[in-house]
Amino acid sequence: MRDFLSRSIQTTIIFLVVGGILFLAFGGYFGRASTLFSGSLLGIQEWVSVRYLAIQDFLTAPRESATLIRRNAELEAEVARLQAEVITLEQKVAETDVLSALVDFSTANPENTYMAAAVIGQDPSPFLHYVIINRGSNDGIQRGMPIVTDQGLVGRVDAVIANAARVMLITDPASAVNIRLQNSKTDAMLLGSLTGDLSLDMISQDATVEAGDVVLTSGLGGGYPPDIVVGQIVNVRKLDYELFQQATVQPVVDFTRLQIVLVITNFRAIDITPLIPETVP
Amino acid sequence: MRNLVAFPILFLVLLLQTTIFSRLTLLSGAADLMLVTLAALAVQEQVTSAWHWAVLGGLMVGLASGVPWFVPVIGYLVVVGLARLFQQRFWQAPILALFGVVFTGSWVVNLLTLFALQIAGRAIALDDALSLVILPSLLLNMLLAVPVRALIVDLADWLYPVEETL
């Protein structure tokens, strides 16, 4: 019993002494020896810690990479999907802008009835300036109906099938539109060309025509309704020895970017050919 | 039965022509994908029904275009005729035969179209047509001939496999 007590006391004392020394050593009470001691211990701890972390990284990194690769693929797929969605939405916004402008135009011109149509193609022959629209006789489209956009005159329907129609643009070499100049109140004829340029002919020599004058349809001849904007005069050619003045016209419609057009469905083109007197030899 | 493939293929060609190739212009000229396709097909020796393809392609283009319907039909038949002729003359150099057919065929089809439009009353100046439409179209057709040939050779081998004799 006495041995047990003495050994316990002995152990307790040893623990207290060692603990006290360590406490004092870490507290810096031993001066240089204390610093050396604690520094050694902390160095060992640091070495072990660094090695442990390195091993931990080594063991866990492959798993992290796989996760990251998978996550990256998911995000790339998501980005691709969102990019496609953005393109679709941008296209819808552009279409909505065009349709909104067309609605504004039809509201501002209530005397006509309009039907919207999308441009789905162009004539295969480079000699002709025709486009194909996605409305046909099933939608009530007839030959001769004028085509416009919110900007101005585009052309007229040349041929119709059940679900599509072919439209002759005013830039076509065979196109001739009776027009009037807004400022000078003069009538003239608008002609297309192979290159798509528009020119005015049959302008009276007495008329005062200037660059910037607005060109409108006159309605003469029954081919087009009156007062549809066509374009602006860019330059005028007046020669004293010629019967008429000529001019170049900048169209208001961008024919290279036609997407959606309006067909004026309540206009019936009038064929005045029988009224033109035949030349008697 | 294999000739029925002509319908979807030529429809696809017409679709591409009206939606894309007619809008890719050089000056005022545009490539004629139908012409190049028919020329590339007709110079393949094993293709036996090129004439049928030409009539079908011509009718399709005639329907979509404002040009009188018989003009592309006649034009493409001439192209196939030229292709048969060139294929016999240049049988060792099919690419040369194709270039020859596309070059000559483009001239024929464009001049035929111009002539028909002049008859129909359109005042198209010949020099404008030549410099702004015919020559640029010719160049584009020649450029298009190479990639189209690569596709058509595979198509011809699939549709009309050459029988090997022992």
Interface residues (C-beta under 8 A of the other chain):
Chain A: I120 G121 Q122 D123 P124 S125 P126 F127 L128 Y130 I132 D158 A159 R166 M168 P173 A174 S193 L194 T195 G196 T256
Chain B: L14 L15 Q17 T18 T19 S22 R23 T25 L27 S28 G29 A30 D32 M34 V61 A64 S65 G66 V67 P72 T113 L114 L117 G121 R122 A123 I124 A125 D128 A129 L132 V133 S137
